């Protein structure tokens, strides 16, 4: 949970923004039968689109971290051995 907390928080925030944006869009369309681009709607749209780029980056990063075999190794012994090997090769 600790490694993916940021991804989960951004996912929830993106989902909430997207839901609010779509509900607002549908409610506006149903009430006036045309779209009304108010300042609040444009601000929410821009915020949702900016959050979308961050969301997709974090989503892709989390999926790659899960699929990486090094993620499942024991962190203490695996990294200590590889650091020692690198130091031997350098020096």
C-alpha positions in Angstrom: 0.0 0.0 0.0 2.8 2.4 0.8 4.4 2.2 -2.6 1.2 2.9 -4.5 -0.5 5.4 -2.2 0.2 8.3 -4.6 -1.2 6.4 -7.5 -4.4 5.5 -5.6 -5.0 9.0 -4.4 -4.5 10.5 -7.9 -6.8 7.8 -9.3 -9.6 8.7 -6.8 -9.1 12.4 -7.4 -9.2 11.9 -11.2 -12.4 9.7 -10.9 -14.1 12.3 -8.8 -13.2 15.2 -11.2 -14.3 13.2 -14.2 -17.6 12.2 -12.6 -18.4 15.8 -11.6 -17.4 17.1 -15.1 -19.7 14.6 -16.8 -22.6 15.2 -14.5 -22.3 18.9 -14.9 -22.1 18.5 -18.7 -25.2 16.3 -18.9 -27.2 18.5 -16.5 -26.3 21.6 -18.6 -27.2 19.8 -21.8 -30.5 18.6 -20.5 -31.6 21.9 -19.0 -30.8 24.1 -22.0 -30.5 21.7 -24.9 -27.2 23.3 -25.7 -23.8 23.5 -24.1 -23.1 26.5 -21.9 -19.4 27.1 -21.3 -19.3 28.9 -18.0 -16.1 29.9 -16.3 -16.5 27.3 -13.6 -17.0 24.6 -16.2 -13.9 25.6 -18.2 -11.8 25.7 -15.0 -13.1 22.2 -14.1 -12.4 21.0 -17.6 -8.8 22.3 -17.6 -8.2 20.9 -14.1 -9.6 17.5 -15.2 -7.4 17.4 -18.3 -4.3 18.3 -16.4 -5.1 15.7 -13.8 -5.6 13.2 -16.6 -2.0 13.5 -17.7 -0.7 12.9 -14.2 -3.2 10.1 -13.7 -2.0 8.2 -16.8 1.6 8.7 -15.9 1.1 7.3 -12.4 -1.1 4.5 -13.7 1.6 3.4 -16.2 4.4 3.7 -13.6 2.4 1.6 -11.1 1.7 -1.1 -13.7 5.3 -1.2 -14.7 6.4 -1.4 -11.1 4.1 -4.3 -10.4 5.2 -6.2 -13.5 8.9 -5.8 -12.7 10.4 -8.9 -11.1 12.7 -6.9 -8.9 9.6 -5.6 -7.1 9.1 -9.1 -5.7 12.7 -9.7 -4.6 13.8 -9.3 -1.0 15.0 -5.7 -0.9 17.7 -6.0 1.7 19.7 -8.9 0.3 19.1 -8.2 -3.3 20.3 -4.6 -3.3 23.1 -5.2 -0.9 24.6 -7.9 -3.2 24.2 -5.8 -6.4 25.8 -2.8 -4.7 28.7 -4.9 -3.6 29.1 -6.3 -7.1 29.1 -2.8 -8.6 31.7 -1.6 -6.1 33.9 -4.5 -6.9 33.7 -3.8 -10.6 34.5 -0.1 -10.2 37.3 -0.4 -7.7 
